[in-house]
Amino acid sequence: MAVLHFEYKMEIQYEEHVGRCYFTIKCIPRENARQHLLGTELSILPETAYSQGEDSFGNRQIYGCETEPHKRFVFQSTGDVEILQADYEETEDEMTGLFRVPHGKCVPSPGLSEYYRSQNFSSCKNHFEICMELMHRLYQDFSYVPGITQVGTTAAEAWELGRGVCQDYAHIYITLLRMAGIPARYVCGLIIGEGASHAWAEALCGGRWVAFDPTNDCQVLDHYIKLGHGRDAADCAINRGLMWNGGAQSQKISVLVEKRE
């Protein structure tokens, strides 16, 4: 059992003043069998009232409307998460069917279908062993290269490139798992160290959702913090908004996760 401290900061700079901005931010860790939120502090600049709730997948979110004209929007979340000794996230529920079928950025292409058909899982005794074997093979056959893909890149597009980042690994892995008849879902979260958010996947094994990180070729254990899950990245995007004016914008993200002594 461990306690992880996290700090997430997002800063958006606008070329022109934004007159009004509606925002939805999903950056509060979930509660499940593997992790327990001990506490969190949220701040928004310019200061404005906001509400808290959950989306249809149970991901925690804050949402509101900033009416003060501004050229800079800053959101910060800090807190502590207790990582428990469970080797799974949650048990199966009535939403499992949503994660069985292709959706959004996780739709097979001829290239991905051919790759899947070339695999042999005859030595695997259950879904967990298939997940592990497929993760190892994807790690060998796909390369981590930043800057090649974009937020909107699909699993099919990334596979054709043969290179990508954690979002691409997760999308491809989920697509392959669903082709194997294993329900799988996309996860957005944080990992120990400094940098940005991270992405991985969960698969249904023996009635339990077990987490796998294909980017690092490992199971998700006590150095990961889960924020949210969905059918693909779009379902659990950390930041979404609608604004009036603003012109060109730039976004800076900083993340720190460290183990409490």
Solvent accessible surface area in square Angstrom, and as a share of the most:
residue,aa,sasa,rsa
1,M,146,0.65
2,A,13,0.10
3,V,45,0.26
4,L,0,0.00
5,H,24,0.11
6,F,0,0.00
7,E,60,0.27
8,Y,5,0.02
9,K,72,0.30
10,M,0,0.00
11,E,25,0.11
12,I,9,0.04
13,Q,77,0.34
14,Y,12,0.04
15,E,109,0.49
16,E,93,0.42
17,H,107,0.48
18,V,0,0.00
19,G,31,0.30
20,R,99,0.36
21,C,5,0.03
22,Y,97,0.37
23,F,6,0.03
24,T,40,0.23
25,I,0,0.00
26,K,30,0.13
27,C,1,0.00
28,I,7,0.04
29,P,0,0.00
30,R,24,0.09
31,E,68,0.31
32,N,24,0.13
33,A,32,0.25
34,R,4,0.02
35,Q,0,0.00
36,H,73,0.33
37,L,22,0.11
38,L,93,0.46
39,G,35,0.34
40,T,49,0.29
41,E,133,0.60
42,L,34,0.17
43,S,59,0.38
44,I,9,0.05
45,L,86,0.43
46,P,23,0.15
47,E,143,0.64
48,T,35,0.20
49,A,90,0.69
50,Y,78,0.30
51,S,52,0.33
52,Q,113,0.50
53,G,29,0.27
54,E,113,0.51
55,D,30,0.16
56,S,89,0.58
57,F,20,0.08
58,G,22,0.21
59,N,0,0.00
60,R,67,0.24
61,Q,26,0.12
62,I,0,0.00
63,Y,94,0.36
64,G,19,0.18
65,C,33,0.20
66,E,3,0.01
67,T,77,0.45
68,E,94,0.42
69,P,86,0.54
70,H,10,0.04
71,K,85,0.36
72,R,102,0.37
73,F,3,0.01
74,V,9,0.05
75,F,1,0.00
76,Q,61,0.27
77,S,0,0.00
78,T,30,0.17
79,G,8,0.08
80,D,33,0.17
81,V,0,0.00
82,E,35,0.16
83,I,1,0.00
84,L,59,0.30
85,Q,159,0.71
86,A,30,0.24
87,D,94,0.49
88,Y,41,0.15
89,E,1,0.00
90,E,37,0.17
91,T,79,0.46
92,E,81,0.36
93,D,63,0.33
94,E,162,0.73
95,M,51,0.23
96,T,6,0.03
97,G,44,0.42
98,L,74,0.37
99,F,2,0.01
100,R,116,0.42
101,V,84,0.48
102,P,72,0.45
103,H,59,0.26
104,G,48,0.46
105,K,34,0.15
106,C,1,0.00
107,V,71,0.41
108,P,43,0.27
109,S,19,0.12
110,P,118,0.74
111,G,21,0.21
112,L,0,0.00
113,S,21,0.14
114,E,112,0.50
115,Y,27,0.10
116,Y,50,0.19
117,R,172,0.63
118,S,79,0.51
119,Q,33,0.15
120,N,99,0.51
121,F,35,0.14
122,S,99,0.64
123,S,92,0.59
124,C,25,0.15
125,K,173,0.73
126,N,77,0.40
127,H,73,0.33
128,F,72,0.30
129,E,58,0.26
130,I,29,0.15
131,C,0,0.00
132,M,48,0.22
133,E,55,0.24
134,L,0,0.00
135,M,0,0.00
136,H,67,0.30
137,R,53,0.19
138,L,0,0.00
139,Y,102,0.39
140,Q,144,0.64
141,D,76,0.39
142,F,5,0.02
143,S,57,0.37
144,Y,114,0.43
145,V,46,0.27
146,P,87,0.55
147,G,68,0.66
148,I,58,0.29
149,T,16,0.09
150,Q,129,0.58
151,V,125,0.72
152,G,51,0.49
153,T,14,0.08
154,T,38,0.22
155,A,0,0.00
156,A,22,0.17
157,E,92,0.41
158,A,0,0.00
159,W,40,0.14
160,E,122,0.55
161,L,83,0.41
162,G,26,0.25
163,R,101,0.37
164,G,0,0.00
165,V,39,0.22
166,C,22,0.13
167,Q,28,0.12
168,D,2,0.01
169,Y,4,0.02
170,A,0,0.00
171,H,1,0.00
172,I,0,0.00
173,Y,0,0.00
174,I,0,0.00
175,T,1,0.01
176,L,0,0.00
177,L,0,0.00
178,R,16,0.06
179,M,53,0.24
180,A,25,0.20
181,G,47,0.46
182,I,0,0.00
183,P,3,0.02
184,A,0,0.00
185,R,4,0.01
186,Y,10,0.04
187,V,0,0.00
188,C,15,0.09
189,G,0,0.00
190,L,0,0.00
191,I,42,0.21
192,I,65,0.33
193,G,33,0.32
194,E,151,0.68
195,G,40,0.38
196,A,60,0.47
197,S,41,0.27
198,H,20,0.09
199,A,4,0.03
200,W,0,0.00
201,A,0,0.00
202,E,0,0.00
203,A,0,0.00
204,L,13,0.06
205,C,15,0.09
206,G,83,0.79
207,G,28,0.27
208,R,110,0.40
209,W,1,0.00
210,V,14,0.08
211,A,4,0.03
212,F,0,0.00
213,D,0,0.00
214,P,0,0.00
215,T,15,0.09
216,N,72,0.37
217,D,40,0.21
218,C,41,0.24
219,Q,46,0.21
220,V,8,0.04
221,L,97,0.48
222,D,58,0.30
223,H,57,0.25
224,Y,1,0.00
225,I,0,0.00
226,K,0,0.00
227,L,5,0.03
228,G,3,0.02
229,H,6,0.03
230,G,0,0.00
231,R,62,0.22
232,D,3,0.02
233,A,13,0.10
234,A,35,0.27
235,D,21,0.11
236,C,3,0.02
237,A,34,0.26
238,I,18,0.09
239,N,48,0.25
240,R,134,0.49
241,G,49,0.47
242,L,110,0.55
243,M,56,0.25
244,W,118,0.41
245,N,114,0.58
246,G,0,0.00
247,G,46,0.44
248,A,68,0.52
249,Q,94,0.42
250,S,68,0.44
251,Q,99,0.44
252,K,142,0.60
253,I,53,0.27
254,S,56,0.36
255,V,8,0.04
256,L,51,0.26
257,V,2,0.01
258,E,77,0.34
259,K,100,0.42
260,R,115,0.42
261,E,214,0.96
